[in-house]
Amino acid sequence: MLKSILGAAAALGLAALPAFAEFPEKDIQGIIQWGAGGSTDTVARAVTPHAEKVLGKKVVLQNVTGGVGAIGLNQAERAKADGYTLLFGAENPLLYKVMQLGQKDYADFVPVNILARGIPMLVARPDAPFDTFPEMIDYINANPKSVKFGSTGPGGLPSVVSSMIQSKTPIDVTFVPYDGDGPALTALQGGAIDVMPAVLGAAIESIKGGKMKPIAIFDTERVAQLPDVPSVTETNAEFADLLPWGPFFGVFVKKGTPDDVVAKLTEAYETGAANADFTALMDGRGYKMLSLTGDEAQKFLADWQSKTSWLIWESGIAKKSPEEFGIPKP
């Protein structure tokens, strides 16, 4: 009798315990490493509404800029590993160590989804005294330090593309730093700078609107969105061994986040990345869709870090050898 009473009591006790709620129970914070209007911001704000439909909660996006993206990364890294803080990042953290900008990179995070890769290009103010890459090089050589190149700081797309140029056709220009490609492209349109290495997706609408002009696609082939713009390898074949290359955009969560939470976030952003409206936007702006998750995403990050770290080290931009951090040479 006593045994049955205890058993009944235990059953009642278990029944009274609250069931664990399914993630997410509340809205999620999304930290965007770069400023409003830039490439990472555009991609994050385009894919997230589709992911929210799977999650059933809002992802409240906030631009946390500064420190070449390090301030946003550090804020996300300080948060709890519970899935309620997402980092919307680009390529820069993979170069922090060799650039001596910090000791953290995406090794402190789990990639939820590597969404897409951008195609680099060079754009100039509409009245710049050159229209092609060879003409730009000739003008710079004839007018040292007079041409102002926009930059988003060490390790960003502009610095990598500039490193490529320096490694093949050295130029003497003045670099002007901005906090993201959005502000830099705005400065270009206002005439504060002359040239900007940018991602096609961030520049294409302004190109079509006549607010800036394309100089070259930094890839091995032309793009459908701007079919009349030559790739840099058409005029300067020496760049072929460095290309194709491009920045990327991804969603990350802090390492240590429970597997089931990572799985739910992965499902949400994989669904968002497959949405027809999102893929149409990406294609229209010249982004190459990836939607990599799990081991594929990890391999992509490792390969990108290896190739780019050694490129900027050998071009004299990096402050420390990748070898010091165990980054293998490609």
Summary of the structure (lengths in Angstrom):
residues: 330
radius of gyration: 22.9
end to end distance: 73.2
largest distance: 101.0
contacts: 1145
relative contact order: 0.18
helix: 47%
strand: 19%
